[in-house]
Amino acid sequence: MKHLIVEIMVPEWAKEMNCAVTVCDKEGVILYMNDKAKETFASHGDLVGKSLIPCHSERSRGIIADLLATGGTMKAACDLVKK
């Protein structure tokens, strides 16, 4: 399936945060990464437009699937980061 990359509205605080912020669509395709996220995952190349699913463990994939299915919560996203 080919994905269309679109410009998304991202709040200034997300752009300027000193932590990685990644936004994906309902299928897990990355739409946006702030500078910290790009820096953190630079060794993986440009990830915008690619799925975030394959680079995660089975446990993390389960959390991501739940986030995508339910619309997610900040707590679930934080649980994923804690690994």
KOLTI-435036 format. One record per atom (N, C-alpha, C, CB): residue in one letter; x, y negated, z. Coordinates in pm, whole numbers, plus 50000, padded with zeros to 5 digits. Atoms other than C-alpha are relative to their C-alpha. Glycine has a CB too. Layout:
% KOLTI-435036
AXYZ ...
END
This chain:
% KOLTI-435036
M500845011750000 M500005000050000 M500894987650000 M499045000150122 K499245012450007 K501364966049904 K499354989750092 K500074994849854 H500525009949907 H501004938750165 H500304986049951 H500595002250141 L499845014050035 L500524902150098 L500554992650121 L498654993949953 I499425007949892 I502754879950309 I499344986349996 I501574998849987 V500725012749993 V500814849650425 V500654990950103 V498525002250033 E499545010049903 E501744817950606 E499015000350117 E500114985549935 I500905000049885 I500344819450960 I500304988050088 I500135013250080 M499855011249908 M499784791951212 M500585005550131 M498634992750024 V499344995549878 V502184797151501 V500214987950089 V501375007249968 P499835011449908 P502144774651808 P501494996850020 P499345003150136 E498625004449979 E505314754551870 E500675007750114 E500044985150030 W499384993149887 W505854772352204 W500545013649958 W499005001650114 A499534986950045 A506214805752023 A501304998749921 A498945007049915 K498805002350081 K508814791451788 K501204997050088 K499774988649902 E498915005149917 E510864776252069 E500325008450122 E499674986350044 M499764991649881 M510664803552335 M501355006949991 M498895010450015 N498744992849995 N513894819752446 N499765014950024 N500914994250109 C500264985749999 C512384854252403 C499435003749863 C499015004150118 A500454995550132 A511474875052100 A498475000149993 A500555014049970 V501445000150027 V507964868351963 V499815005649859 V499384985550013 T500294993850128 T506734891151685 T498495001349987 T500695014049987 V501444999350027 V503254889251529 V499805009549883 V499394985849969 C500294990650109 C501814917451321 C498514999849969 C500475014350037 D501404998750035 D498564924651140 D499435012750063 D499815000249845 K500684988549938 K496074952151232 K500595013449960 K498554999849963 E499344987650041 E498164978051047 E501425001050054 E500035000949848 G498664999849943 G501364968951231 G501064994049909 G500375013950034 V499055006450090 V502954949750944 V500374986450058 V499414998649855 I499525012449938 I505094921351076 I499724988049910 I501515000950029 L500355012350070 L503784887150974 L500924988550038 L498564996250028 Y499205011149949 Y506024864851187 Y500955004950106 Y499094988850056 M499034998049892 M509144866151399 M500634986450029 M501115010849960 N499335012649968 N510494836351590 N501525002049989 N499614995050143 D498544999250017 D514214828351578 D500645010150094 D500624986350022 K499434990549904 K514954848651893 K499745014449956 K499414997650141 A500304986550049 A513204879351748 A500895003449881 A498515001149961 K499144997750117 K515104875651420 K501445002650044 K499954987849904 E498654998349948 E518364872451616 E500145013650069 E500364988550098 T499964987449925 T517544902151842 T500035012149908 T498795000850092 F500124988550089 F516704925251552 F500724997949867 F498555002949975 A499275003250123 A519144910951293 A500655012149936 A501054989650029 S499324988250055 S520924944251255 S499065008749914 S500585008450113 H500984992450078 H517684958251105 H499624992949871 H498755002450084 G500335007750120 G517554931750831 G498734991950018 G499855009349881 D501235008049997 D514544910550742 D498825009450017 D499844991449869 L501104990949968 L511584928150904 L498634994649963 L500035003350146 V501305005750037 V508814904250797 V499515007149874 V500104984449977 G500594992550111 G506484923550567 G500165015050014 G500614995649872 K499794985649977 K507574957250708 K499235004550124 K501525003150017 S500714994449885 S505854980150957 S500905000150123 S499505014149969 L499244999349876 L506944977651318 L499925013950064 L499524989550098 I500224986749943 I505815013551386 I501235009149992 I498845006649930 P498934990050011 P508745034451250 P501204998250092 P500485000149861 C498805002249920 C511425018251463 C499755001750150 C500544986149974 H500324998249859 H509695027051793 H499925014850036 H498684993150033 S500114986349947 S509695058252011 S498545004649997 S500565000850145 E501364994749996 E506655081052032 E499164992950107 E500035015150027 R500715006949892 R505695065052365 R499584986149957 R500884999350126 S500295013650045 S505925030252219 S498984999949887 S501284993149955 R500974999150109 R504005040951908 R498595001750055 R500355011749906 G501314998249936 G501155052052133 G499474986950055 G500095010350110 I500405013049945 I501085018352308 I499634990649886 I501144993950086 I500295008650114 I501235000151974 I498675003849936 I501145000949896 A501264995450059 A498405021651833 A498824995150082 A499975015449989 D501075004749912 D496285012752136 D499824984949987 D500305003850146 L500085014550017 L497124975752103 L499304996349870 L501404993750004 L500595002950131 L496194975951735 L498525003949996 L500775007449891 A501384995350002 A492984995651792 A499074991450084 A499945014250047 T500875007249906 T491694974752081 T500154984949996 T500285004850138 G499745014449999 G493064940452004 G501034996650105 G498714992250026 G498915001249906 G495534945652286 G499814990150113 G501194996449928 T499935009349887 T496334927152605 T501454996650023 T499335005950128 M498635003849969 M499404909152726 M500665010450090 M500044986250067 K499434989949912 K499874935752996 K500505011949919 K498975004550104 A499584988650081 A500024963652737 A501244996649921 A498875004349906 A498815004150075 A502524944052531 A501224999550093 A499784986149932 C498905000549902 C504654938552844 C500445014150039 C499584992150126 D499654986149970 D504494975852924 D500895005749891 D498735008650015 L499194995250111 L505934982752579 L501434994850011 L499404995749866 V498665006249988 V508844958952638 V500785006550113 V499884984850022 K499324994149885 K509644975052975 K500625013449969 K499035001550114 K499534986750041 K510175009052806 K500505007750120 K501114998949895 
END
